């Protein structure tokens, strides 16, 4: 998780998962063509397109935000191999790609093409679609994904948008929010509560093998298949 910089207008100082809004570029044909592991048609069956935004753009946004906020790039080469696992200099090349991307020197698709890399969205699992309740001071809709850390990479902390970044057990993060220690928006709170119901990562992965999202709604009427997202055991 991360803690957003207190100076940010939107949820400043709140604890959250890495992420952000879907940009128009996330649905551009050139970046969609740079995706591997999920076709546009398959993405459309899992998540209907909205307001002209291709469904696959949500996966692109998730991968891009991981790069921007954690330095992790879910990418593979033309043979489908994880870039940092097969390339001795892969980690350094990812760092250079992130720096160029953050400086807006070129589009992400062009930067990937320069290395003959592709976004590897095959491991991503669509977790939830969440809408903040009418009582929220700022309303938004959020979609969450699960993904493993790619081989040969580790998340790092970057200060552009966050003051902290760390791993936390879902139940512990849920407890800290409910006890008042951590400010958190409803989608992150429910996400932690949901993940805390599982005994292992393997169990979470097995439950999401079909890639379809498991809970959705507005906070006061969340629908989840057989799971109490507010229990946070």
Secondary structure, DSSP 4 states (H G I P E B T S, - for coil): -EEE-TT-TTTTT-EE-S--PPPGGGG-HHHHTTEESS-HHHHHHHS--BTTB-THHHHHHHHHHHHHHH----EE-TTS-BHHHH-TTHHHHHHHHHHHHHTTSS-HHHHHHHHT-EEE-TT-EEEEEEE--TT-SS--EEEEEE-PPPTT------TTTEEEE----HHHHHHHHHTTSS-B-HHHHHHHHHHTT-SSHHHHHHHTTT----EEEEGGG-EESS--TTT--
